[in-house]
Amino acid sequence: MTLRSGALLLAVALGIGSVVAWAEEAPKPGTLDKSFALPTKGQDVIQVKIKVGSLMLDEIVLNNLPNAQEVKVAEANQSNDKSRPKIGVVFSNPTPFKMKAKLVTSFEGSDGTIYMKCDRKDGVKPYADGDRTNMCFQDSPKTKDRNQVKNVHGVAEVSQDR
């Protein structure tokens, strides 16, 4: 191969790579505002599988929820102890773009009472599969209120991180 044909081949390869990168569709922003029933006792994952813009909201993971015995003791003692649950939100990103997510989650009663609310901003890596954002390290509901919580409400706003 001559130097000239090698240079031409390199230029064609670079041109094709540029066209492929240019053809990559820009990610779509999106918003989700939805309530999910609290899972049955013993389960700690809410399977969501909802597309929010270009991202997929896979699941909401609930950790450190008080068990029935802890709630019973707290109710009997009229304790104001806090239960310190944690909420994790899991995204997948099928795009080659870094995305950002603003999340607000809350534990709510059937009458709309909010027992815990937290928010967080986080990034979602390109081609992420199961990128988890942990939330709610500061606020916490009282252990005795656990049986009043019926829903997990989530608001997610996603957009490209520039």
Secondary structure as UniProt FT lines:
FT   HELIX           3..23
FT   STRAND          30..37
FT   TURN            41..42
FT   STRAND          45..52
FT   TURN            53..54
FT   STRAND          55..63
FT   HELIX           68..77
FT   STRAND          86..92
FT   STRAND          99..109
FT   TURN            110..111
FT   STRAND          114..124
FT   TURN            126..127
FT   STRAND          129..135
FT   HELIX           143..148
FT   STRAND          149..160
//
